[in-house]
Amino acid sequence: MRTVTHREMRNQSGDILRHVADGETIQVTNNGQVAALIVPAGAASAGPAAPAGPSASAGPSAPGGPPAQRGPAVPAEPAAAVAFLRAAEQHVSDALLSQLGLAPASLAQLLASISASEATHAAFLQSPGKA
């Protein structure tokens, strides 16, 4: 299990969430204390299930079970790929925002920060070349 700091999560959220989507569990620390575990969608957890959307994946397979399936492939055509990625970024932002009321204050702050980052990515992808 990989461990990242709150700052690393904020600054590298896209990369870290891709690792999680690929089946890796990430432990996030805040001031040296474990604040959160980020597990792939579909992995056994005590928290609420992740909503389905363009960036959702099946997560890792259970031991002895069938291999995990990835989410939909990014379209080959550039304009469609940008639209797909924008929708995925917005989905992640919305999913994080939906968890704010359920999280302790320090985790809610982290979720809000990451959600804002994802929403910013989505906004940049809305109008490529104008950033």
N, C-alpha and C positions, 0 to 999 in steps of 0.2 A: 504494500500500500504506500503510495506516494504522499508526502506531507508538503503542503505549501502554506505560506503565511497569508494573512488577510491581504496585505499589500500585493503579493504575487497574484492572488486570485483576482484582485481588482484590475491589475495591469495586464494580466495574461488570461483573462476569463475565456476568450474564444478558444485558445489553444487547450486550456485545461478542460473545458467542456467537451472538446473533441475527443480527448483521452477518455473521459467518462463515457461518452457515446460509444467508444470502441471497447468498453467493458472494464475500464480501470476504476477503482474506488480511490477517491482523493480525500485526505484528511486536511481540514483547514484549521489553522491555529490563529488565535488573536491574543496578543500579549503573552505568548508562550503557552497558552492554554488551548486545548482542543475545543473549537467552537462548533464545528460541523463535520459531518461525513457526507460527501457527495457520492452517491451510488448510481450506477446506470439505471435507466428506466427499465422496469421489469424485474430488477433484482429484489430479493426479499428484503423488505425494510419495514420499520414500524410506522413510517410516515405515510402521507397520502400518496396515491398513485399519480404519476406524471400524466398530464393530459396528452392525448394523441395530437399530432401535428406534423408539419413537414420535416422537423428535425428529430422526431422521435425514432428510437431504434428499439429492437427487441431486447437488447441487453445481453449479458452472457447466458449461456445455456446452463441448465442444471447438470450436475455431475451425472454422466451416463445418458443424458438427454440429447435431443437433436441439436445440431449447431445453431448458434444464434443467427438471426437474419438481420441484415442491415436495413436501415430506412431506405426510402427511395433514392435513386441515383440522381446526381445533379445533371440537368439536361446539357447536351453537348452544344446547343446553339447559345451564343453569348448572351443575348437579351433574355432568353428564357432562364439561363443559369443565374443571372443577376436577380431576376424576379423571384426565383426559387430561394436563393440565399437571403434576399430581403425578407421573405415570408418566414424563413427559418429563424432569422435573428429576431424578428418581431414576436414569433411564437415563444422563444426562450425568454424574452423580456416580459411578456404577459404571464408566462408560467411562474417566473420569479416573483412578480408583483402579487400574484394570487396567494402566495405563501407568507407575505409580510405580516399579516395579522396573527398568524399562528406561531411566529418565531419570537424567541427572546430578543431583547433590544439590540444586543451586539450582532446577532445573526441577521436581524431585520435590516440593520444598517448595511451589512455586507450584501444582502440580497438586493437592496435598493440601489447600491452602487453598481453591482453587476447588471441589474436590469437597465439602469440608465446607459451603461456602456453598450448593451445589446441594442437598445432603442436608437442610440446614436449610429451604430453600424447600419441598422435598418434605414435610417434617414439618409445616410451617405449613399446607400445602394439604391435609394429611390430615384435619385437623379445623378447618375454617373457622369463624371467629367466636370461637375460644377462645384466640387469641394475645394 
